Amino acid sequence: QNEFATLIREPHNQYDSNAVRVDNLAGQQVGHIKRTCAAALAPLLDDASPWAPRIEAVVSGAMSHYNVSVTVNVWGPPELFSATAAHLKVFGLAL
């Protein structure tokens, strides 16, 4: 709990092409981001441009075999705030 995590895109996941795996800092998989949130985060994680928003994840709640609670912070240039916020809003998420 309250441990930094790494978000790993899994574009070839057989169940969801937007899949985002959550690994702890030891490299062990602790879960996946929910499908609806993964659809919003996948394009941000896939953007390798130097000005793209960056994602920071912290395992923030109880974990079980099927669920992991993750707090996600999005960092990026202020001039991209509006576009990033609009993108996330389409998926019901807010900055």
matplotlib code that plots the C-alpha trace (Angstrom):
import matplotlib.pyplot as plt

x = [0.0, 1.2, 3.9, 5.0, 4.0, 4.9, 2.2, 3.0, 1.1, -0.1, -1.3, -1.3, -3.3, -5.8, -8.7, -8.1, -5.9, -5.8, -4.7, -2.4, -0.7, 0.4, 3.7, 5.3, 8.9, 10.2, 8.7, 6.0, 2.6, 0.0, -3.0, -4.4, -6.0, -9.8, -10.8, -12.6, -9.6, -7.1, -8.9, -8.2, -4.6, -3.4, -3.0, -1.1, 1.2, 1.7, 2.8, 6.6, 7.0, 9.0, 6.1, 3.6, 1.9, 3.7, 1.9, 2.8, 1.1, 0.8, -0.8, -3.1, -5.5, -6.2, -5.2, -6.8, -6.4, -8.7, -8.5, -5.8, -6.5, -4.2, -3.9, -2.7, -1.1, -0.7, 2.2, 2.9, 3.4, 0.8, -0.1, -1.4, -3.5, -6.8, -6.3, -5.4, -8.3, -10.7, -9.4, -9.8, -13.3, -14.5, -13.9, -15.4, -12.1, -10.9, -7.6]
y = [0.0, 3.5, 2.0, 3.4, 1.2, 0.9, 1.0, -1.3, -1.2, -4.6, -3.7, -7.4, -8.5, -11.1, -9.6, -5.8, -4.0, -1.0, -3.2, -1.6, -3.9, -2.7, -3.9, -3.1, -1.8, -5.3, -6.0, -8.3, -7.9, -6.8, -6.3, -4.4, -1.0, -1.3, -1.5, 1.9, 3.7, 1.7, 3.0, 6.6, 6.0, 3.8, 6.7, 8.8, 5.9, 5.1, 8.7, 8.7, 12.3, 14.4, 16.8, 14.0, 13.7, 11.3, 9.0, 8.2, 5.4, 4.6, 1.5, 3.3, 0.7, -2.8, -5.5, -8.8, -11.5, -9.6, -5.9, -3.4, 0.2, 2.6, 6.4, 7.8, 11.3, 12.8, 15.2, 17.4, 20.8, 23.4, 24.2, 20.6, 20.6, 21.5, 18.8, 16.2, 17.0, 17.0, 13.5, 12.1, 13.7, 11.6, 8.6, 10.0, 10.9, 14.2, 15.8]
z = [0.0, -0.9, -3.0, -6.4, -9.3, -13.0, -15.6, -18.5, -21.8, -23.2, -26.7, -27.6, -24.6, -25.9, -23.9, -24.3, -26.7, -24.3, -21.4, -18.8, -16.4, -12.9, -11.6, -8.3, -8.2, -7.8, -11.3, -10.0, -11.6, -9.0, -11.4, -14.3, -14.7, -15.2, -18.8, -18.9, -17.4, -19.5, -22.7, -21.5, -20.3, -23.2, -25.7, -23.1, -22.3, -26.0, -26.8, -26.8, -27.8, -25.4, -24.6, -24.0, -20.5, -18.2, -15.8, -12.2, -10.3, -6.6, -5.3, -2.9, -1.4, -0.6, -3.0, -3.7, -6.3, -8.7, -7.7, -7.0, -6.1, -7.9, -7.7, -11.1, -11.4, -14.8, -15.4, -18.4, -19.9, -18.8, -22.4, -22.8, -19.7, -21.6, -24.3, -21.7, -19.4, -22.4, -23.5, -20.0, -19.6, -22.6, -20.4, -17.2, -15.6, -14.3, -13.5]

ax = plt.figure().add_subplot(projection="3d")
ax.plot(x, y, z, "-o")
ax.set_aspect("equal")
plt.show()
